[in-house]
Amino acid sequence: MALATYATKAENSRGRLYPDFPDTIRSPYQRDRDRLIHSSAFRRLDGKTQVFAYHEGKNYRTRLTHSIEVAQITRTLCKSLRLNEELGEAIALAHDLGHSPFGHAGERGLNKAMTAFGGFDHNVNSLRIMTELEVHYPNFNGLNLTWETLEGTVKHNGPIKKIQSNFLKEYNKKFDLDLKRFSSLESQIASFADDIAYNNHDIDDGFRAGFFSIEQLCELPFIAKIIVKFDKEYPHADDNLRIYAITRTLIADMVFDLLSNTQLNIIHNKIETAEDVRRHSTFTADFSAEMHNNINQLHNFLKKYFYTHTNVARMDMKSQRIVEDLFAAFMSDEKLLPMSVRYTLPANADTNKLAETICTYIANMTDLKAIEEHQKLFDILSRF
C-alpha cells in the first residue's frame, strides 16, 4: 500500500547522528524498532509499575505490556491512515522507556526531589536512554536511532515550548529536534494510542482488582449501552466475558473515532505533506468532541474508584517515599552510591551534576531494584 502524502517517508529521513552501516533488508525505522526491542531499558519495563506495583499480581499490566498494547494500536491506526507503520511502532515502543519505578508515584517523587535542578521529565529520560545510556557500539553511546524516532518520542505529547532540562538543551544543540513544532502524524497517533490503551486496560485491571463492579461502570451511559446490547445477545455470560466486551468495544469505538476525526482534520486543515503536519498549530490527530467527553467521564470514574482507592493511595505513598528517601540519601553522601555509578561522575562534580546522575540512576531502576536499594540503605539487618 502506498503511503499517504502526509506520511513520513523513510527516504526523506533526516538520518542518524552518527554514520551507520547500510541495511538492505530493513528500513531505517524497522532498525530503530529492533534496536529498541533489544535494549536493556525495554526489558526493564517488565519490572516497572503501570498502576499496580510489580509484586501485586502477575496478571496486571506493567510498563512493558502497556507499551506492547500501545504499539499494536498504533500499527492499526497508522496502517488505516496510510502512515509509516514502522515509525509509529518504534515511537510507541520507546514512549515509556524513561519512566521511573512505581509509575506516576515514582515520577512525582523524583520530580519533587529534583525541584531545585529543573525537575524530572520521563520523556527527556527516554531520550537520554536512547542517546547515551544504552551502550551497544564501540564508537558512540546510545542506540543511534533516526531523527524521526527520537523527535517523535520526546515530543509525542506535543511541542516543548520551554526547555528546562540541561540535557535536552545540550543534546538539541548536537541534533536539533525541532522542539517547538508538532511532531509527525505517526508520533501523534502513538500518543493517542497510549490514551486508548491505558484507559481500557485500567478498566480491566481495576475491575479484576475488585475496585468496582460492572454495575458501577454502567453509571457511564456509553458503557451501559455496550452492556445492554451484550446482555441481550448473551444473557448467561459471566462478568469476565462482560468486561472483555466492554474493553474491546471501547477500544474499537475509540480507534474508529480517532480515525474518522483525524481524516476530517486532514481535509479541513488542508494537510498534504508531513511538513504541513509539523507546521500546524494544533494536533492533526485527535478524537471528536463527543469522544473526548466520554473519555473525560471515564477518567473521572477511574479516578474516583481506582486511582484514589485506599490500596493504590497507600502503595503510592510508600513508593514515592522510597524514591525520595533514595535521592536524599545519595545526595547527602555520594559514597553511598554503587561504585559503578560513582565512576561515571567527573572529578569534583558540582551539585547539579550529582543530582542529575542520582536522578538518572533511580529513574532507571525497576520497582524491585528500588525496594532492594532502600532496604540496603535503611534496614540495619540488610546486607550491603
C-alpha positions in Angstrom: 0.0 0.0 0.0 1.4 3.4 -1.0 1.9 5.8 1.9 -0.2 9.0 2.1 1.4 12.2 1.0 1.4 13.4 4.7 3.1 10.2 5.9 6.8 10.2 7.0 8.8 8.6 4.2 11.9 6.6 5.1 13.8 8.0 2.1 13.3 11.5 3.5 14.6 10.7 6.9 16.9 13.3 8.5 19.2 10.4 9.3 21.2 9.4 12.4 23.6 11.5 14.5 26.5 9.0 13.7 27.2 7.3 10.3 25.8 3.8 10.3 26.2 0.7 8.3 23.7 0.1 5.4 20.9 -2.4 5.7 19.5 -4.0 2.6 16.7 -5.9 4.4 15.2 -3.4 6.9 14.0 0.2 6.6 15.6 2.8 9.0 12.5 2.7 11.2 12.5 -1.1 11.3 16.1 -0.9 12.6 15.1 1.6 15.2 12.3 -0.7 16.4 14.6 -3.7 16.5 17.3 -1.8 18.5 14.7 -0.6 21.0 13.3 -4.2 21.5 16.8 -5.5 22.1 17.7 -2.7 24.6 18.1 -3.4 28.3 15.8 -0.4 29.1 13.0 -2.0 27.2 13.4 -5.3 29.1 13.4 -3.4 32.4 9.9 -2.1 31.6 8.6 -5.6 32.7 9.6 -4.7 36.3 8.1 -1.2 36.3 4.6 -0.3 37.7 1.8 0.8 35.4 -0.7 1.2 38.2 -0.1 -1.8 40.4 3.4 -2.5 41.8 5.3 -5.5 40.5 4.5 -7.7 43.4 0.7 -7.2 43.5 -0.2 -9.7 40.8 1.3 -11.2 37.7 -1.8 -10.5 35.6 -1.8 -6.8 36.0 -0.3 -4.5 33.3 3.3 -3.5 33.6 5.1 -0.7 31.6 6.2 -3.5 29.2 2.8 -5.0 28.4 1.4 -1.4 28.2 4.0 -0.5 25.6 3.2 -3.6 23.6 -0.5 -2.7 23.6 0.2 0.9 22.5 2.4 -0.4 19.7 -0.4 -2.8 18.5 -3.0 0.0 18.4 -0.5 2.4 16.8 0.2 -0.1 14.0 -3.5 -0.5 13.3 -4.1 3.3 13.2 -1.1 4.0 11.1 -2.0 1.3 8.6 -5.5 2.6 8.3 -4.3 6.2 7.7 -1.6 5.0 5.3 1.1 6.4 7.6 4.5 4.9 8.2 3.6 2.0 10.4 7.2 1.1 11.3 8.0 4.6 12.6 4.7 4.7 14.6 5.6 1.3 16.1 9.1 2.4 17.1 7.8 5.6 18.8 5.1 3.6 20.6 7.7 1.1 21.9 10.0 3.9 23.1 7.5 6.2 24.6 7.7 4.9 28.2 11.4 3.9 28.3 12.2 6.7 30.6 9.5 6.1 33.3 10.7 5.8 36.8 9.9 2.9 39.1 6.5 2.9 40.7 4.6 4.6 37.9 3.4 8.1 38.5 4.1 8.0 42.2 7.7 7.4 41.5 7.7 10.2 38.9 6.2 12.6 41.4 8.8 11.6 43.9 11.7 12.3 41.5 10.1 15.5 40.3 9.8 16.7 43.8 13.4 15.7 44.7 14.7 17.4 41.5 12.7 20.7 42.0 15.9 22.7 42.5 17.5 21.1 39.5 14.9 21.5 36.8 12.5 18.7 37.8 12.2 15.2 36.2 10.6 14.5 32.8 10.3 10.9 31.8 10.2 11.9 28.1 13.6 13.6 28.5 14.9 10.5 30.3 13.7 8.3 27.4 15.9 10.5 25.1 18.8 10.1 27.5 18.4 6.3 27.5 18.2 6.2 23.7 21.1 8.5 23.1 23.5 8.0 26.0 22.8 5.2 28.5 22.3 2.3 26.1 25.9 1.4 25.0 25.9 -1.2 22.2 28.5 0.2 19.8 32.3 0.8 20.2 32.3 4.3 18.5 29.5 6.1 20.3 27.0 5.8 23.2 23.3 5.3 22.6 21.3 3.4 20.0 21.9 5.9 17.2 18.3 6.0 16.2 16.9 8.1 13.4 15.9 11.7 14.0 12.3 10.9 13.4 12.1 8.3 16.2 14.0 10.5 18.7 11.9 13.6 17.9 8.7 11.7 17.9 9.4 10.1 21.3 10.4 13.2 23.1 7.5 15.2 21.6 4.8 12.7 21.4 2.8 14.7 23.9 3.2 17.9 21.9 5.8 20.6 21.3 8.2 21.6 24.0 7.9 25.4 24.3 10.1 25.8 27.4 13.2 23.6 27.7 14.0 23.1 31.4 16.4 20.1 31.1 20.1 20.9 30.6 20.5 17.5 29.0 17.8 18.3 26.4 19.3 21.7 25.7 22.7 20.2 25.1 21.5 17.4 23.0 19.4 19.7 20.9 22.5 21.6 20.0 24.0 18.5 18.6 20.9 17.1 16.9 18.2 19.8 16.6 14.9 18.0 17.3 12.7 21.0 16.2 11.2 21.0 19.7 8.8 24.0 19.3 6.8 22.5 16.5 4.4 19.5 16.4 5.9 16.1 15.7 5.0 13.7 12.8 1.5 12.3 12.5 2.9 8.9 13.3 4.1 10.3 16.7 0.7 11.9 17.3 -1.1 8.7 16.6 1.2 6.9 19.1 0.3 9.4 21.7 -3.5 8.9 21.2 -2.9 5.1 21.1 -1.3 5.5 24.5 -4.6 7.1 25.8 -6.7 4.3 24.2 -4.5 1.6 25.7 -4.3 2.9 29.3 -7.9 3.9 29.6 -9.1 0.5 28.6 -6.6 -1.7 30.4 -7.2 0.4 33.6 -10.9 -0.6 33.3 -9.8 -4.3 33.1 -7.2 -4.1 35.9 -9.4 -2.1 38.2 -12.3 -4.5 37.7 -10.2 -7.6 38.3 -8.7 -6.0 41.4 -12.3 -5.7 42.8 -12.2 -1.9 43.0 -15.5 -1.5 41.1 -18.3 -3.6 39.6 -19.8 -3.7 36.1 -22.9 -2.3 37.6 -20.9 0.7 38.8 -19.3 1.0 35.3 -22.8 1.2 33.9 -23.1 4.6 35.6 -21.4 5.8 32.4 -24.1 5.8 29.7 -21.8 4.8 26.9 -20.7 1.7 28.8 -24.3 0.9 29.9 -25.2 0.9 26.2 -22.5 -1.7 25.5 -23.6 -4.0 28.3 -27.3 -3.8 27.4 -26.5 -4.9 23.9 -24.1 -7.6 25.0 -26.5 -9.0 27.7 -29.3 -9.2 25.2 -27.2 -11.3 22.9 -25.5 -13.4 25.6 -27.8 -13.3 28.7 -25.9 -16.0 30.6 -22.4 -14.6 30.1 -20.3 -14.2 33.2 -18.6 -10.9 34.3 -15.3 -11.9 32.8 -16.9 -12.0 29.4 -18.8 -8.9 30.0 -15.7 -6.9 31.0 -13.9 -8.1 27.8 -17.0 -7.0 25.8 -16.7 -3.5 27.4 -13.0 -3.0 26.7 -12.9 -4.4 23.2 -15.9 -2.4 22.2 -14.5 0.8 23.7 -11.1 0.2 22.1 -12.8 -0.2 18.7 -15.0 2.9 19.3 -12.0 5.0 20.2 -10.0 3.7 17.3 -12.7 4.4 14.7 -13.5 7.8 16.2 -9.8 8.8 16.1 -9.5 7.6 12.5 -12.6 9.4 11.4 -11.9 12.7 13.2 -8.2 12.7 12.1 -9.2 12.2 8.5 -11.7 15.2 8.8 -8.9 17.3 10.3 -6.5 16.4 7.4 -9.2 17.6 4.9 -10.3 20.6 6.9 -6.8 21.8 7.6 -5.6 21.0 4.1 -2.8 18.8 5.3 -1.0 17.5 2.2 2.6 16.8 3.4 4.4 15.7 6.5 5.7 19.3 6.8 2.1 20.6 6.9 1.6 18.4 10.0 4.6 19.9 11.7 3.6 23.5 10.8 0.0 23.1 12.0 -0.9 25.0 15.2 -2.7 22.1 16.9 -2.7 18.3 16.8 -3.8 16.9 13.5 -4.7 13.6 15.1 -7.5 13.9 17.7 -10.7 12.5 19.0 -14.1 14.0 18.3 -15.6 16.3 20.9 -18.1 13.5 21.9 -15.3 11.0 22.4 -13.3 13.5 24.5 -16.4 13.9 26.6 -16.7 10.1 27.1 -13.0 9.8 27.9 -13.3 12.6 30.5 -16.2 10.8 32.1 -14.3 7.5 32.1 -11.2 9.2 33.6 -13.3 10.8 36.4 -14.8 7.3 37.1 -11.4 5.7 37.3 -10.0 8.5 39.5 -13.0 8.0 41.9 -12.9 4.2 42.1 -9.4 3.2 41.1 -6.6 5.8 41.1 -7.6 7.2 44.5 -8.6 3.8 46.0 -7.1 3.4 49.5 -5.0 0.4 48.4 -3.5 2.3 45.5 -3.0 5.5 47.5 -1.1 3.7 50.3 1.1 2.0 47.8 1.7 5.3 46.0 2.7 6.9 49.3 5.2 4.2 50.1 6.5 4.2 46.6 7.0 7.9 46.5 8.7 7.8 49.8 11.2 5.2 48.7 12.2 7.3 45.7 12.5 10.5 47.8 14.5 8.6 50.5 16.9 7.2 48.0 17.5 10.6 46.4 18.1 12.3 49.7 20.4 9.6 51.0 22.6 9.7 47.8 22.7 13.5 47.7 23.7 13.6 51.4 26.7 11.3 50.7 27.7 10.3 47.2 29.8 7.5 48.7 26.5 5.6 49.3 26.2 5.3 45.5 27.3 2.0 43.9 30.9 2.2 42.6 29.7 1.7 39.1 27.7 4.9 39.3 30.4 6.8 41.2 32.8 6.0 38.4 30.6 8.0 35.9 30.9 11.2 37.9 33.5 13.6 36.8 36.1 14.7 39.3 34.8 17.5 41.5 31.3 17.1 40.1 29.1 20.0 41.1 25.7 19.6 42.8 23.8 19.8 39.6 25.8 17.0 38.0 25.5 14.9 41.1 21.7 15.4 41.3 21.4 14.6 37.6 23.4 11.4 38.0 21.4 10.3 41.0 18.1 11.0 39.3 19.1 9.0 36.3 20.3 6.1 38.4 17.0 6.0 40.4 14.8 6.6 37.3 16.2 3.6 35.6 15.6 1.1 38.4 12.8 -1.4 38.4 10.4 -1.4 41.3 12.2 -4.4 42.9 15.7 -2.7 42.5 14.4 0.4 44.2 12.9 -1.6 47.1 16.2 -3.5 47.5 18.3 -0.4 47.4 16.0 1.2 50.0 16.4 -1.9 52.3 20.2 -1.9 51.9 20.3 1.8 53.0 17.7 1.9 55.7 17.3 -1.7 57.1 20.1 -2.3 59.6 19.7 -6.1 59.1 20.1 -5.9 55.3 23.4 -6.8 53.8 25.0 -4.1 51.7 
